[in-house]
Amino acid sequence: MTAEGYGYDEELEELKRRRLIELQRRLEEERRAAEARKAFEARKQAALRIILTPEARQRLNNLRMVRPEFVEKLELELIQAVQTGRITPPITDAQLKRILVLLQKSQRRDIRIRRV
C-alpha cells in the first residue's frame, strides 16, 4: 500500500469513528428524552387519577381516540386548574361534560363568506 493510500484509510477510519460517536450520542439523548417523557406521563396519569372520577377519566380516554392533541392540552389545563385552586377535585363526569361544552363553544369559529 502506498503512503497516500494509508493516509486516506486513516482519514476514512477517523470519519467512521466520529460518525459512530455522534450516532451513539444521539441515541443516548433520544433514550433520555424518552425516559423523561415516560416519567412525565406517569406523573400526569397519577395526578389525573386523583383529580378525575373513573367515569370522567373514561370520557377523556374515549375523546382521546378522536382528538388526542385536544385531550393532552385539556389534561394539563385540568391539572393546572386544580393546582391553582380554580377547581376542586374530584372532577365528576358531569363537571367534565360542562367543561367540554364550554370549550367547544369557545372554539367555534364563525365562517363568513363575502362576495367581492
Protein Blocks (a to p, Z undefined) as FASTA:
>chain_A
ZZklmmmmmmmmmmmmmmmmmmmmmmmmmmmmmmmmmmmmmmmmmmmmmmpcfklmmmmm
mmmmmmmmlmmmmmmmmmmmmmnopaccdddfklmmmmmmmmmmmmpccdddddZZ
